[in-house]
Amino acid sequence: MARRNDESAESDAQAREAREALQRLNDENALLRAALADARAQLGEAEAVSGRDPLTELADARKFRGELERVVSQAGRHKIPAALISVDVDDLKAVNEGDAALRHVARLLKNLIRSSDIAARNGGGAFSLLLDHLDADSALDTAERIARCVADHPLDLGHAQVKLSATVSVASILPGDSVEEVLRRAARNRERVKEF
């Protein structure tokens, strides 16, 4: 009988140890699941921010390049007109509130383009807009509207308003163009507009 009690006590102890080990594993699994959920959330946030300029929340130059490649390819395959509009904020260094001015111009640009268009900040005070399904005349009208809008909507600092201006140029995206040809044309047109 004593032997049976010893065996029963030993069996109970083993069962208790097994339950405790199983509970530790369950606790560790719960911690791992929580860590995995946290890592997935952080990855989702990183993906959402990826390709975005942190100051203006517009596309960054790398994302813009990818979109430009897509639109150039589409224009070549389907003969769909498109345009690249360059917007350079004038005398940004003279504006004490440069970051506020960039955010302000970014908001104006987002409001002036269609949801299917792409707006990007290239660095400094340079922005690019990629507008597909847009012929050359419509692109020029859009560029003029952008320049007027920037000039007509000063940056409101609460205690003062700062007038801004922008140099805006257009480069059409033509069937058969390469990305490099479009970028060279955009740079040439930007310099021509700045000369005037």
Secondary structure, DSSP 8 states (H G I E B T S, - for coil): -HHHHHHHHHHHHHHHHHHHHHHHHHHHHHHHHHHHHHHHHHHHHHHHHTTB-TTT-SB-HHHHHHHHHHHHHHHHHH---EEEEEEEETTGGG-TTHHHHHHHHHHHHHHHS-TTSEEEEEETTEEEEEEES--HHHHHHHHHHHHHHHHHS-EE-SS-EE---EEEEEEEE-TT--HHHHHHHHHHHHHHHHH-
